[in-house]
Amino acid sequence: MKKRILSGMRPTGPLHLGHLVGALTNWIKLQDEYDCYYMIADWHALMSEYENPSDIKKNIVECAIDWISCGIDPQKATVFVQSDVSEHLDLNMVLACLTPLSWLERCPTYKEQLREMTTRDLTMYAFLGYPVLQAADILVYKASVVPVGIDQSSHLELTREIARRFNNFYGPVFPEPETLLTESPKLLGVDGRKMSKSYGNFIALKDSADEIDKKVRQMFTDPLKIKKDDPGHPDTCVVCSYFKVFAKDDICGIEEGCKKGMRGCLECKKRLSEILVDVLKPVHDRRRKLENSKGDIIDILHKGREKAKAVTSATMNEVREKIGFLN
């Protein structure tokens, strides 16, 4: 049997190039090797969007369209909405009873999000406890591996600790999920900061060719390269960092031309815009077809819910038996 994987994204806005290179490219490869469950994490989205949750429903469908347009195959992977599967919250309640407050307060991601999302008040009970729900998401499927980048591998350790604590209290139910390190190139936003939906500094997967060109023209380049023949410093240039991801075969020549003052920033931006339009063209072609058949997307999510519930209900029956509750 294939090992099972659980991964997900929050439907908080348009998916962007960072999602494509940071997660979706790996998800597409993994669906041929693993039993993959890909979750649209609307409960997690509500934790930050609780003041204005009206867009979450629309974003769920848009998220599914983006995934399938990029190459996620519902025939190979189970695509579902988190809140459609009630066992996520059922297990979250059980695990919340076992998780010490100190484990949550030391979580580096919690502190990072508080620093980054300055426009929202995240000092809420649910947001502090989101790692417990995250653990429930993983453990309710008895996922044996979780794909993460190397900088996120420590986050999975809390799920392992929670699984271990449950097993020690009540007896073995949950495997301790292993880290599946994946190559996840980090793209900067067009302004040189971390690419983030909250900063609005991204190129969305559904952006048109004109929108892509406009955003690429806004990208930060080398502030010391005023004229074309000025020697450039490609290591500090946002445009050059995109070439390293999307045009690896050309990067040596591009860097050399920049350093020697043989390439101007506008020339690089024009070429990058062309490359990104070509990269996203097949995504856009598939997206247009899916946008005209949103009923099919809803059907995919419903089928995913039934397949997911078949797994999660069996897990929760086992959990209830272990803790002494009636099934």
Secondary structure, DSSP 8 states (H G I E B T S, - for coil): ---EEEEEE--SS--BHHHIIIIIHHHHHHTTTSEEEEEE-HHHHHHHHTTSGGGHHHHHHHHHHHHHHHT--TTTSEEEEGGG-THHHHHHHHHHTTS-HHHHHT-HHHHHHHHH-TTS---SHHHHTHHHHHHHHHHTTT-SEEEE-GGGHHHHHHHHHHHHHHHHHH-S-----EEEE------B-TTSSB--TTTT---BTT--HHHHHHHHHT----TT--STTS---GGG-HHHHHHHHH-TTTHHHHHHHHHTT-S-HHHHHHHHHHHHHHHHHHHHHHHHHHHT-HHHHHHHHHHHHHHHHHHHHHHHHHHHHHHT---
